[in-house]
Amino acid sequence: MLKRIFNLSSPVGIALTVAGVVLALSPEARRVTRQALVKGTSLLLGAMDSAKSATAGLAAGVSESTAKLSGMLEEVKDSAMETMREDEDLVRGAAIDSGISENRPEIH
């Protein structure tokens, strides 16, 4: 693989060979290359941090929405239970008013 890349008959091979010779012989080229690599690494790490914080924010939003939905469902459940209790009280009250006793055995 490296033989094909560094092949001097290939334009890529010639460019890599020239770049290697220039970096080996020129301190200024090494300094500029090092600065470019450091800047590129910094930009890459910054992009990764941005992506991580964006996904964390998205996950927090989903968690918040789930919590709100759970709270709404709990309120609906409580309201339904309250309505059922009120209905049971009304039925008991109507049964008592009509003289029907819950403790009274049924006659067949």
ROZAMI-267312 format. One line per field, with one value per residue (C-alpha): residue in one letter; residue number from 1; x, y, z. Coordinates in steps of 0.5 Angstrom, whole numbers, plus 500, padded with zeros to 3 digits. Layout:
rest = c(a,...);
nr = c(NUM,...);
x = c(X,...);
y = c(Y,...);
z = c(Z,...);
***
This chain:
rest = c(m,l,k,r,i,f,n,l,s,s,p,v,g,i,a,l,t,v,a,g,v,v,l,a,l,s,p,e,a,r,r,v,t,r,q,a,l,v,k,g,t,s,l,l,l,g,a,m,d,s,a,k,s,a,t,a,g,l,a,a,g,v,s,e,s,t,a,k,l,s,g,m,l,e,e,v,k,d,s,a,m,e,t,m,r,e,d,e,d,l,v,r,g,a,a,i,d,s,g,i,s,e,n,r,p,e,i,h);
nr = c(1,2,3,4,5,6,7,8,9,10,11,12,13,14,15,16,17,18,19,20,21,22,23,24,25,26,27,28,29,30,31,32,33,34,35,36,37,38,39,40,41,42,43,44,45,46,47,48,49,50,51,52,53,54,55,56,57,58,59,60,61,62,63,64,65,66,67,68,69,70,71,72,73,74,75,76,77,78,79,80,81,82,83,84,85,86,87,88,89,90,91,92,93,94,95,96,97,98,99,100,101,102,103,104,105,106,107,108);
x = c(500,505,509,504,503,510,511,515,511,505,503,501,508,512,508,509,516,517,513,517,524,522,519,526,530,526,525,520,516,516,514,508,506,506,502,497,496,495,490,486,486,483,478,476,476,471,467,466,464,459,456,456,453,448,446,446,441,437,437,435,429,427,427,424,418,417,417,411,407,408,406,400,398,398,393,388,389,388,382,379,379,376,370,369,369,364,360,360,358,352,350,351,347,341,341,340,335,331,331,336,341,348,348,341,341,338,332,331);
y = c(500,505,503,505,512,514,511,517,516,518,525,524,520,526,531,527,526,533,535,530,533,540,538,535,541,547,549,554,549,544,550,552,545,544,550,548,541,544,549,543,539,545,546,539,538,544,541,535,539,543,536,533,539,540,532,533,539,535,529,534,537,530,528,535,533,526,529,534,529,524,530,531,524,524,530,526,520,524,528,521,518,524,524,516,518,523,519,513,518,520,513,511,518,516,509,511,516,511,506,501,498,496,491,488,481,480,476,472);
z = c(500,502,496,491,495,495,488,484,478,481,482,490,491,488,492,499,497,496,502,507,504,505,512,514,511,513,521,518,514,521,525,520,519,527,528,522,526,532,530,526,532,536,531,531,538,539,533,537,544,540,537,544,548,542,543,551,550,546,551,556,552,551,558,560,555,558,565,563,559,565,570,565,565,573,573,568,573,579,576,573,580,584,579,580,588,587,582,587,593,589,587,595,596,591,594,601,599,596,601,598,603,601,607,605,602,595,594,589);
***
